Amino acid sequence: MLRRNPTAITVTPEDIIVFEEARLRRLEESKQLEQGHKATVNFDPSDELKPLPGDKARIVRSREERIGLSRRGAN
């Protein structure tokens, strides 16, 4: 079996910069994907019906009361 001499590898400062930029870009992409995933998981469509924390509490009415069909008047 023949052997060849080992190849010498030199790492330049430019190589390190390119590597670090690629690594940071991958980290940013993964953070954006993670944040996007969290936003879709935590989204609740009924949140828009809930009062905001600073709003005064309102009387909660049923669907029929909101559209004008009161159970009290149906007697």
Buried (B, 14 or more C-beta within 10 A) or exposed (E): EEEEEEEEEEEEEEEEEEEEEEEEEEEEEEEEEEEEEEEEEEEEEEEEEEEEEEEEEEEEEEEEEEEEEEEEEEE
